[in-house]
Amino acid sequence: MYANFTPFKGFVFTSRLGYRIKQKYESNFEEPYYANAKSYSQVYSISATSSQDYYYQWENFANYNVNLAKHAIGLMAGMSWTYSDSRGVGAGLTGEDPLKGYAENFRYLTQDNGSGTKSISGGSPSQSAQLSYFGRLTYSYDNRYSLQTNFRADAFDSSKLSPKNRWGYFPSVSAGWTVSNEPFIKDNISRDILSFLKFRGSWGINGNIAVLSGYPYSTSISYNSQSYQFGEDNTLTLGSKPDGLANPNLTWETSVQTDFGMDLRLFNNRFSLGVDWFNKDTRDLLVSISPVAEVGISRTTVNAGSVNNTGWEFELGWQDQIGDFHYSINGNLSTLKNKVTYLEPSVGHQSGSSFGNMKFSTWFEEGYPVWFFRGYKYAGIDEEDGKALYYTAPDADGVVGTTKAPVDADMGYMGSALPPMNYGLTLHMDWKGLDFTLFGTGAAGHQLMPCVYRVDHSQINSLVYFYEECGKSLPKIENIWNSKEFWSSSAVVFPGDYFKIKQIQLGYTLPMKWTRKIMIDNLRFYVSMDDWFVFTKYPGFDPETASTGSSTGMGLDKGSYPNAKKLLFGVNVSF
Amino acid sequence: MTAMKKNIIFGMIGALALVSLASCNQKLLDIPQKGVVAYEDFYHSDADAQSALTAVYHEFINLVNDQGSNNPAWNVVTNATGDELYWGGGKKNGSSSGGQEMNEFRNTYDSTIPHIRVVYKDLYALIYKCNLVLDNFYGEEGELCDSDVKKRCVAEARVVRAWAHFTLACYWGTPPLVEHVLSGDARPTNCDHQVLMDWVIAQYKMALPDLEPRKGKNDKPGAWKITTGNCLAFLGKAQVFNKDWAGAKASLKQVIESGNYALTPTADLWNMFHKVGDGNEEKVLEMNYVYADGLGPWKYHFQRNQALFFRNLKKYPSVLIQAGDGWGNNCAPTQKFMDAIMQHEPNSARRKAWIASYEEFITEYPYPLAASEVSVPDSEGTKHKVSYKADSEMTKAEKLMDFRRGLNCEKYDETYANYGYYFMKFMPWATDLIPNSATVTEENRIIMRYAEVLLLYAEACAMTNDSDGLKYLNMVAERAGAPTYSALTMENVKQEKWFELCWEGTRFLDLVRWGDAAKELAFKSHDKTPYLGDEFYVKGSMGKKTTGLPHKARISFIDDGWAASGGGFQAGKHELYPFPFDVVQLNPWDEEKGVGLKQNPGWE
């Protein structure tokens, strides 16, 4: 639902209300069953739940645009309010003989005969809300110079941040100079040669509190969440405890991003080039940390650190038409340098994910990429006895030695799963009704760690492929089969470089003059090979999916399901 | 004109909406947290004190129930390193890792063992819960302790906190002392072992005056919480560990003379570890479990039972839970332990109640077997129909020829780490099960029982040439139906304690403090692992050929190769457990600042 009002020229006031409602009713009936000694039920269970979710968003904003000679000015200000509410109730009944009858028309909670165990659930609504104010000022002069400033203020409900810290303020500014529209270019260089050239720059702050939930800034008492049986009967005495460690200073994680770029098109738009450089400083990074074990609490969230991301992005394209034959080729390449620039000294470092009870883990520490792999550094094989050698930590004089029995202090950086380079290539051709697309992506310079071996369950290991394909010089299996150090070392870290042809597609569109006769605007048949070819030396399954869950498990390949090769035959029809 | 008017009206409504949202936005964003009470409003009344104390017991029960990897961590940590059992599992290197690695001091036993981590963390979580009571109801000098209820709650929490530190000190040597709730950025550091032991003893003494005693031998709830009796028993134990023999004798004698505890009769030995024995006269402290709908089944003994289930058996005796095969840890008595006890008291009531030989296991327990006809392979593997009687009508000789019982050799020709005996002591009974479950039981978990008190007293006497202890040593032996001793020597005390408290979490710590660990645990690196087969079957036939002989244990020793790869008990290292890897990684020792945790010697 929306309304626009235009009280005077150039001024538009818009009020928009979005409303979504979801209602659900679910009922379930289960009879006793016996599958095997561990999976069986001797009871009937019957339940019904009803739930209702609603969500609305109300936005009010005003736009004012005015053009004075070559000056174009735009002003916008507004607010947005989002609210969602989800609530439901359910009831259940279980027992060996809980109902008056068991025919189809008796399978309702109302047919309860009083002997079963009743349960209720739900009844506690869950709500969330967000309020934002925003404004924008745009100015451009003669399609040559443009300037845009934005400002927004956001606040979420009290389940995320305290009223004191809930507001985040995020300004940004960007400017552009379209050189190709300057008279000295326009008048001197043909558009057929220099079609377009623009320089851009921007600076802005944005915020993130996505990881917060459940009132992390406050400590409350989880009332009657604990229990012990002090007596002989089954009465529970209930007890209470705090729900965690409070962090009243918790606030927005913010990122300051600076970007400079250029867009260039040459030869009547046949050639295009885009270059961008960006630098992003994230501050007050929200980190869920484990306090030391002796504190007695497992996790708490803090604004603990700063991370810097910087890199280049290039896009290069060429397209042309030769008679009926049209083709284009586009490539892109981006680089990324990632580094933790600060971590609260009291936090020190954080360990993320690991595997089995190996000693390696992903690690978050100042001076390194986020969640890098940390473990022992493999130094090769001792020629005398065939055992694995590891580098030691530098001694007081900075000298690094080797050892067969590394200690915990020898562990360090063994790689990062964040690719310093990502690239892609798209090739497109069409001729009359035929079209062909080839599209591939790749990443390079990063490492992956296939978690294929468990020292503690060595009989479940099957390492033939690992040994055959890893291409490394490894000790004989009898020297390492039960060595946690070896399997926690860089010997099992591999380059993750790959290039993957994501799609090869061939299509044919029937001429419109034929299809029109059967009231079809467009009829296209195609055959597509998706994820068909991978070029990589990585010995695991699929370098693209080789991560486990969240960011902390990045690059730990615990056998994530690979992308399947797909052969698709398809038809696109539009009327 | 009208359109203009309309626009103005709508414009005003819009502006009003903006203003109104702006003015009350704080309120709109306030969504109160459900089901909680503000921290400031709690920790005041007597009821709050009791509630905070209940959270202590909640954590205590969690400690003994919590699992590390596939095994109950507490069971592994307190028993795997002793010399009375093999940590079996299905095979030498399967899902029972951790327990197995510690049990054989393998070269892969290191600071990453999950069970060690779980117990360490749970002990500090327990200390945290205790500190919440002590910080909020005692304060620095007792200024917050203004009622009898609060005094008692504080005293109970104080005992649990001291017990947790004692346990930490025993296994880890120099763990941090945590006397208050810590902040999230704390960097605790090691506490000298002697300082910690002295602190523990002082804390027990400080709590004593405010505790309630158990109200007689039949006061079951008095065994399920902290009382004067168990505080004195813990105090006496700590004094024994501290070699304060006089102090120990005084404390333990008070427990003995209180009349609130007694050894359970010989006939009831068998009940000790089951629901029917919950809260009996011998229980000094146990964690209480009674099935309640409000608690999920995981609150009870599932993981613990998993550690006890036997493996590779065709049928279980009726008294036991009829657990499915395939995931028990199959912990079995060691050859060393069996040779010793079978020499000393082969037919004592204690031995018979707590340990069954393979033949006894097959013949001396009723089995849920009806008359049936079964295909049985002969010596060539050809199958023939054989009719068997119902279990109740069978003679011993017939049972020994019964194809339906004994090892399931079709699964494994031989069972890993079994010397022909089964530990029946903790095997869950069918009568221990919670409703609607085939595997989860609700018998209580013993923290300390009276026999240990008597044996600690006997030890303190033996160390001081005080003949008073002999009476109590013999009380335990007599109740066991075992030969009594004519002299109070440390050798006799050690033996009696080994037999009486096997698999009850005392042995490893005793060996360490007696200085016997290196000698007594040396056999673990000899790599003679017994595998149990059955004469009934042709060896190597995977149960597919029978010999025509009756069921009989056939033990073969196999070298599993742990010694060759650097396993075995190492004196100077293995007496202490390693601080958990991730705990040290998070809080490493910092020489300059003098903060952080120093790893134990040999575990770096």
Interface residues (C-beta under 8 A of the other chain):
Chain A: A3 F5 T6 P7 F13 S15 N36 A37 K38 Q42 V43 W58 N60 M79 W81 Y83 T117 S124 Q127 S128 A129 L131 Y133 A155 F156 D157 S158 S159 P163 R166 Y215 S218 T219 S220 I221 S222 Y223 N224 Q226 S227 Y228 Q229 F230 G231 E232 D233 N234 T235 L236 T237 L238 G239 S240 K241 P242 D243 L245 A246 N247 I289 S290 P291 V292 A293 E294 V295 G296 I297 S298 T300 V302 E344 S346 V347 G348 H349 Q350 S351 N357 M358 K359 S361 V407 D408 A409 V455 D456 H457 S458 Q459 N482 K484
Chain B: M4 N7 I8 F10 G11 G14 A17 L18 L21 A22 N25 Q26 L28 L29 D30 I31 P32 Q33 K34 G35 V36 V37 A38 Y39 D41 F42 D48 Q50 S51 A52 L53 T54 A55 V56 Y57 H58 E59 F60 I61 S69 K91 N93 G94 S95 S97 G98 E101 R106 N107 T108 D110 S111 T112 I113 P114 Y120 K121 Y124 A125 L126 I127 Y128 K129 N131 L132 P175 P176 V178 V181 L182 S183 G184 D185 A186 R187 P188 K220 P221 W224 K225 G279 N288 Y289 V290 Y291 A292 D293 G294 L295 Q322 G324 N436 A438 T439 S565 P580 F581 D582 V583 V584 Q585 L586 N587 Q599 E604
